[in-house]
Amino acid sequence: MPLTHIKIAKDLQELTLHGSKEFPVALYETVMRLDSMDFIPLHWHTEIQFVYLKSGRAKYRMGADVLVLEEGEGLFINASELHEAKPFQIEQAIIYCVNVNPMMIGGYEGSIFMTKYVQPYLTSHRLPYVKLTKELSQKVACMANLMREQDAFYEMKVWRELLSIWQSMLAQSLLPEEMTDPSNIVQHERAKAMLDFLHAHYQQKIALEDLSKHVYLSRTECSSYFKKIVGMTPFSYLLQYRLRKSIELLRDDEQTVTIIAANTGFSTVSYYIEKFKEYTGYSPHVYRKKFL
C-alpha cells in the first residue's frame, strides 16, 4: 500500500489505521519520487515503525536529526516521533515501512513484557530512532516479505520476527538504559505545538509574532528553535505546507486554480502559481494533467 499521500491531523498525527484490532501490524511499500513531489511528509503516529530501504537512497529527518539510508539499510522510529522521508540525490527510492502497535510485543497492559521490556523504551528511556545493524535490517526485510506473501501462519512468523528484532535491540544496547533528558521531551512537544498552530491557521495570514506567542518564546528564539527541529524557517515550512495542501485540492477537477490558491492561504493566484512552479517544476495546470 502506498503511503506518500497519508492522512494527517492538524497536529501531524497520522490518521491511517495500521493493521486491524486482531493483528495491529501493517506493511506499506512506498515509492517516493522527486519529479511528482511524492514523499512522506512530516508526521507522527502512536505505533513504532521499522523501515527497510528496498532501493535508491533516502533522507530521513527525525526531529533535529537527519540520516541518509542506503539501499539495504534499516531504521527503527519510535512512537510519537516526528519524521519525514524523501529520495536523496536520486529520482526515486522504494521503502518498506512496517508499523506496529507496541502491544504486539508487550502483550497486554500491565504484563511484565510491557512494563519491563517495552513501555520504558517508549517513554522515560525513549530514543527517537535507531539505525539498525545489517542483520536487523535483513530481519525487517524478511518481516515485510512475510506480510507481502501471507503464506500459512504468516502472522505467527511476523510476530516471531518482531520479538527477535526487539530482543536483539535490547541485548545489543541499541535502546538506552539511562533516562531520557526531560528537556528533549519538552522540545519535542513544543515543536508539535508550533506545527499544530501553523496547520490550524495556514489558510490565514500568520505573523512570526503569532507563532512565538503561542509557544511563549521570543520571535528570535521561536524562529531559531523551529529551524533546528524542522530544518527550515517557520515560513518556509508554511509555504511548503500550503503547496502540499494545494496538491491535494488539485485532485478535484471541479476546483479552479484560483479557488485553490485562495483556500490554501495565498494572497494572489499569480503568487501561488509562481511558488508552485518553484516547488514542483510545473505550473498547477501542467502538474494536474501530468500526475493527478
Secondary structure, DSSP 8 states (H G I E B T S, - for coil): ---SS--B-TT-BB----S-SSS-EEEEEEEEETTTTB-EEEEB-SSEEEEEEEES-EEEEETTEEEEE-TT-EEEE-TT--EEEEE-SSSEEEEEEEEE-THHHH-STT-HIIIIIIHHHHTTT--SEEE--HHHHHHHHHHHHHHHH--TTHHHHHHHHHHHHHHHHHHTT-S-SS---HHHHHHHHHHHHHHHHHHHHTTS---HHHHHHHTT--HHHHHHHHHHHHSS-HHHHHHHHHHHHHHHHHT-TTS-HHHHHHHTT-S-HHHHHHHHHHHHSS-HHHHHHHH-
